[in-house]
Structures are given as C-alpha cells and as structure tokens.
Amino acid sequence: MLLRSTVIYAPAILFTRLSVLLLVALATRFVDQVEYGLLTLVVTVGEMTDIAVANWLRISLLRLGGKGEISRGSLALAGRVLVATTAVGVLLALVGAQFVAPGRGMEFGIAVAAYLMAGAVSRFALTVLQMQQRHAVYSMVEFCRAVLQLALPIAAILIFPGTFLALSLGSSLGVLVSGLLAGTLALARVVPGPPRFTTGEFVRFGVPLVVMALVGFGVNNGERLFLNAYYDAAAVALFAVAYALARQPIDTVANAIQMGAFPEVVSRFDEGGPQVAAAYLGSMLALMLRLCLPVAAMLVALSGDIAGLVLPDGYHGHVEMLFPIIAVSVLMANTGSFVFANVIHAHKRPWLLVYIDGAASIAAIILSILLIPPFAEIGAALALAGGTLTSLMATIVISRRLTPVPVPWADLGVSLLMAGATGVAAFLASAAVADAWPIIRLAAGGMAGGLVFLGFNALAYPAQTRQLARQLRARLSNA
C-alpha cells in the first residue's frame, strides 16, 4: 500500500517540482539577480507566514477530520477558521514587507498577500481531496497547477518585463486557478453532516503548531533573511537558486511518500494502536532512505552540469559549492518531519514540536550570526544544516519516548551502498563526455546513475521490484 500510494502521488509532485525548476531556469534569465532575490524573499516570507497562520489548519483537518466521506460541517468549521487566519497573515505580511524590502515595500506586500490568499484556497481544497483518498484527482489538479505556475508567470513577465512582482503575481494566479478547480471537485463529494470536531478541539490541536512556527523562525528559511540583512537580495538569489535545485528532486520523492502515508499512519494508530503505526513508519523510513539517498548522491555528482544547464553564467561556481550541504540538510529535514514527527502527530501531542523547532531555531540563528558574515551563502547553508540536524536529533529523541520507530539498519546500509554506487556512476559518465554540452553530460550521468540504482534495487529488493513493475504495467495498460 505504501509503495502504491507513493507511485500515485509521485507524478503530481514531480510535475510541480519540474515546473519550479523550469521557472528558475527562465526567471534567472528574465530578471536580474536582485529582482530574483526579491522574488525568493516573497516566497520565503509567504511560506513563513503561511506556516504560522494557515498550515496548522491543514494538519489539524487531516488529523481530526478523518478520511473517506468528509462532512460538510467539518469543512464549514475549518473554512471559517481559514478565512480568519489568512486575513491575519495578510496583515502581518503587509507590515513585515516594510522591514524586509524597505525600498519596495508596497510591491513586496502585494506579492506576499497574493501568495497567501492563493495558497490558502489551494491547500484547503487539496487537503480535502487527500482526506477523500482521491489520489488520481489530486494528481490531475497538481499537474494543472504545475502548468499554470509555469505559463502564467512567463506570460506576466513578458507583459510587464523586469520585475519580481509580475512573476510573483503570475505564479499566485496559477495557484489560485488550480485551487478553485480542486475545490469544485472536492466539494462535489462532500456529504451532509455535522463536524467531527468542535472549534475548541480544532484550535487546541492547532495552537501548538502556530507556536511551533513562531519559535521555528530560524530554521524555516530564516537564514535567507539574515543573508539579506548582512548582504543583499543578490546573495539571497544565489542561495535560493542552489536550495531550489538541490531540494526539489529529494522533496519530490519524500513528499510522494508522505502524501499517501500520513492519513494511513493516523488511521492505523487509531485502529490498531501505536505499535502498528510504528511498524508502518519503519517501512516508510526504509522506503524513504532507499529512494532519497541515491537521488541526493546523483544531485551532488552532477551539480556542475545542473548549474551549467539551468542557470546563467553569473550563478556558476557558487551554486555547486552549496549542493552537498543543502542536499544533506533536506534529507535530515524530510526524515525528521515525515517519519519521526508523524509519531507526535499520531499521539496528538503537537506541543512537543514546539520544543523541537525552538531548539532547531536557536541553533540556526546562532550559526547564521556566526557564519553568514564571513562566509555569505556557504555560511547560510551551514546554518541551515546545523538547524536541521538539531531538529532531527530532537525529533528522534522525543518520538522514541512516545513510540519507538524501528530503524531499518539493514536497509540503511544497503541504501548507503546504493547511493554511493549511483553517485560514482553518474560522476564518471558525466566526466567521460566532459567536452560535450551540459545537457549531454547531464543525460549521460543521469542515465548511468539511474541504471545503477535500478540494478541495485532489483538485486536487493526483488519482490518489491516485481510488484512495482506489475503495478506500472497495469496502469499503463489501463491508460
């Protein structure tokens, strides 16, 4: 079931991540480095604000609202809270814009406000589809979002050239349109009935998540704000581009696993108890290590080719140095959030996450202050790594006190061996055609690394490989 849900959600997430990467490649050429840096700061402030005032609602709804048939009363209650929290977020963003971009405060505030409102509509609708277990519909909507988030910003920048605001508003419009489509499809299957939870239960579950977001400022993109304060938006652009390129492939795989796994984890916890859920999380951890470690190894091995293909000359050299640090940081962040933190959510103990993010934030802020002034983007990457490592260790310690997740040591060893072989194969294949165009080197490295990964995977896990092949064959024959 875990592998099946991962395969279903993977295309949806893959399309949106590819859209982001294509937009990075185009946007860095349509606007200068400072404007691109301002665009990434819009996303940074928007994400931080969204986490603090709206993202908790999605988690609360997934945990308290159940799955399958979703009542109209539950969504009406959650919707009222969403409107109120989004309004608060917009006001906070308008005020904060004056401090982040003092010379461009009005444009910046409008961009962040649009980001928050469009994101609220989209995330709420997609959450309902996830609760309804409508995986194929979810994938279709995310594909539409990927297309719109690429096409509309490019159209906007062609009409209003040279500004981050046009790109940002175009992207937000794409999110809004796809969110309205998702909402229409989701509401068609909502059943009449009262809410499964009270407003008090909903808010009580969410308040710790809000506090967690506030104390987690340092580890939730805070290093970009420090980088902007110590240097400028151009430095933020270098860091953000490296982060986007190194993060997206790993996140694609990890999020595909989490999308199907989280509702199943809480369902197994409620029906079978903590040990049943823990066993499932152990399998989830094994799958995440097996898929994400080789992806990270290939990213590091091919970082120069990726930068050469995607980015203008002004970004080359700087970005490749950041890849290994950011890839490790993303691996640690996903492992903590998508495996061990799920234990805390299943136990309905979100207050414990406040201590985790508080410790991680303190570590990231201290490291940012110490490392960013002398080392600029490298310092920001190291601060991020320090914060995510602190978060991972704290999450493991706290989750084990609730219900220990069995660590698949054998799978970890196999995954590390697989990742090493995959990275070496990719690097050697790329080096063999060193004089070719970047796209040729990238294709050669990607193909060699992919073949080595598939071969190792088939040898180490023959039964699961055959099962996946049968599922893919069945889906293709029904297409």
SULVENNOR-V154594 format. One line per field, one symbol per residue. ss: DSSP state (H for helix, E for strand, - for the rest). phi: phi as a letter, one per 30 degrees, with the letter a starting at -180 (. if undefined). psi: psi as a letter, one per 20 degrees, with the letter a starting at -180 (. if undefined). A space follows every 50 residues. Layout:
# SULVENNOR-V154594
ss: ???
phi: ???
psi: ???
This chain:
# SULVENNOR-V154594
ss: -HHHHHHHHHHHHHHHHHHHHHHHHHHHHH--HHHHHHHHHHHHHHHHHH HHH-HHHHHHHHHH------EHHHHHHHHHHHHHHHHHHHHHHHHHHHHH -HHHHHHHHHHHHHHHHHHHHHHHHHHHHHH---HHHHHHHHHHHHHHHH HHHHHHHHH----HHHHHHHHHHHHHHHHHHHHHHHH---E-------HH HHHHHHHHHHHHHHH-HHH--HHHHHHHHH--HHHHHHHHHHHHHHHHHH HHHHHHHHHHHHHHHHHHHHHH-HHHHHHHHHHHHHHHHHHHHHHHHHHH H-HHHHHHHH--HHH--HHHHHHHHHHHHHHHHHHHHHHHHHHHHH---- HHHHHHHHHHHHHHHHHHHHHHHHHHHHHHHHHHHHHHHHHHHHHHHHHH HH------HHHHHHHHHHHHHHHHHHHHHHHH-----HHHHHHHHHHHHH HHHHHHHHHH-HHHHHHHHHHHHHHHHH-
phi: .ddddddddedddddddddddddeddddcdbddddddddddedddddddd ddcbdedddddddcdibjdcddddddddddddddddddddddddddedcd bedbededddddddedddddddddddddddddicdddedddddedddddc dddddddddbdibdddddddddddddddddddddddddcdcdkdddbced ddddddeedddedddcedccidddddddddbadddddddddddddddedd deddddddedddedddddddccjeddddddddddddddddcddddddddd dcedddddddcdedcdidddddedddddddeddddddccddddddddhbd edddddddddddddddddddcdedchdddddddddddddddddddddddd ddadddddddddddddddddddddddddddddcddddedddddddddddd ddddddddddbdddddddddddddddddd
psi: gghghghghghghgghghggghhghghihhqrhghhghghhggghggggg hhihhhggggghhhiardppqhhghgghgghggghhggggghghghhhhg mhikggggggggghgggghggghgghgghghikmggggggghggggghig gghggghhgmqjqhgggghgghhgggghhhgggghghhjpqqrrqirrhg ggghhhghhggghgijghimjhhhhghhghdahghhggghgggghhgggg hggghhghghhghhghghghhirghghggghghgggggghhhghggghgg hjgghgghghqrhiiqggghhiggghggggggghgghifhhhggghillh hhhghghgghggghgghghhhgghjchghgghggggghggggghgggghh hfoppppnhghggghgggggggggggghgghhlhirqhhggggggggggg ggghggghghmhghghggggghgghhhi.
